[in-house]
């Protein structure tokens, strides 16, 4: 609930006061207490129950009153301790009992007639137990079950909003905490509602024992006449029962109200009830007519009452219709003004950094309620990109697109399609890693991330395919793998200056001097360009400390030549670069380049406004690419993943020459190979 307005000095001692209160309750059950303390306790019980009921009525969400189950338990135990104390005093003092509140309820409230008292008491018990308590208990049980069942879906919805960038990490934590508190509250209420029903039964049994015990003590032990004993002990017992049952009834009402306020939209119960009872003018009109008819048939005082209600309802109805008419006119005027207002197109020029569009047949892969886990996988992909590539991938927006094929998905970067593929939602993709010899029946296709031949198979054939040596993956894994590889290939496009600044801000927390020195030497745009150059060739930028140290030290010497600075950074990241291409035995299979060809390529390098470009005759370039392709095919036929190895000065030029024909070709220089790595030449590109 809202923060307490009680004095701060009082709030600091609430734990001690609570402990003292519990101790007093225990003492009251064991030790006889004076009647004035009993009166004080009963007045406190009634006051507490009224405060709790009114607090619940002004509570918007049940979780705002999270202490309610504990209060319910303490209030129940407190009332039972009062019952024990009052029973002891009534039976021991009899006609001399001095409890003012109990005598008031026994003599004044029920007019001194113990028969009327018994009837009123039993009616209260029946109303409380059969109507309020049973309903509240059932609602608490259902609310607890449905709240717990809905928790996974709510958690996944929060993850989806966080992944899509709709909410921040702080907001996601707050929402998860709210869900946890809601589940804890309704779980506690499921058990706490049993206190209420037990309290009612206990009160009824205690009252019966008091009456029987009073008869026995009055007639047998004190020798009082039967009628006098019955009148005395029954009135006192009924008074005691009413004093106990009225607070219990109020607490029961509070229990029912707090668990039925799940769909509340107003700030309090009164606003909720009035706004919803008067929302339908036709209901008020019909009720007004019925009151008029009843008033005609029942002349006299009933007619005055029914006529009063009829008149009030008609008056309220006329006001409601007038207000609705004014609201509709205002709404129409607002819509007309909105229609005449020029269209705002500012938001239309913004482009999402990364989008995933899916056909309607693929929606189950995204919907958590249908078992889809693609949103969780995308969250993991963003984490993986940060760990492997050092890139902060912006939130990925997922939307359905009715313009594409139902089973198709499309990846877009800055609004432009960069990759797409088709899936079979109810099938699995089987790929032959090269060891399977059995052919599978199914629809032939290609694995979208790496272009490997594959087959779509039914779920019943999955085990057979795995036993035959095939790698079998489900549709969400296909999308996740394809998205991961697409992000890696286009990482340099995703990295903008804003993302670069975010990375520098993270590094600055631990290395402020390094970041400041780097920005004095190079501008943000120049650092961004070097990082893009690294990402273009799949080099991780996670080790930003090494990158910044190298740039800040070498930039003055190389006159801010970004291409040469990139090569120098690659040399400093040699261990990271080489590691990802090593074989299991730690060796590196390479295709070397003839020194004469290296010299020819390097001689063709020209400096242009767009940087260094290789200027060689197209026919000569074609022959070089054909020889390159021949050597690469030989290596692949041997089951090897070839790496081109050149001299440091030729590496950028050779990569530039081959990037269009073979964009995924790995080109390393001798400076990027560690000394302890065994180099295994498997071919040479001749001049």
Buried (B, 14 or more C-beta within 10 A) or exposed (E): BEEEEEEEEEEEEEEEEEEEEEEBBEEBBEEEBEBEEBBEBBEBBBEBBBEBBBBBBBBBBBBBBBEBBEBBBBBBBBBBBBBBBBBBBBBEEBEEBEBBBBBBBBBEBBEEBBEEBBEBBBEBBEBBBEEBBBBBBEBBBEBBEEBBEBBEEBBBBBBBBBBBEEBEEEEBEEBBEBBEBBBBBBBBBBBBBEBBBEBBEBBBEBBEEBBEBBBBBBBEEEEBEEEBBBBBBBBBBBBBBBBBBBBBBBBBBBBBBBBBBBEBEBEBBEBBEEEEEBEEBEEBBEBBEBBBEBBEEEEEEEBEBBBEBBBEBBEBBEEBEEEEEEEEEEEEEEEEEEEEEEEEEEEEEEEBBBBBBBBEBBBBBBBBEEEBBBBBBBBEBBEBBBEBBBBBBBBBBBEEBEEBBBBBBBBBBBEEEBBBBBBBBEBBBBBBEEEBEEEBEBEEBEBBBEEBEBBBBBEEBBEBBBEBBBBBBBBBBBBBBBBBBBBBBBBBBBBBEEBBBEBBEEBBEEBEEBBEBBBEBBEBEBBBBBBBBBBBBBBBBBBBEBBBBBBBBBBEEBEBBBBBBBBBBBBBBBEBBBEEBBEEEEEBBBBBBEEEBBBBBBEBBEEEEEEBBBEBEEEEBEEBBEBBBEBBEBBEEEEBEBBBBBBBBBBBBBBBBBBEBBEEBBBBBBBBBEEEBEEEEBBBBEB
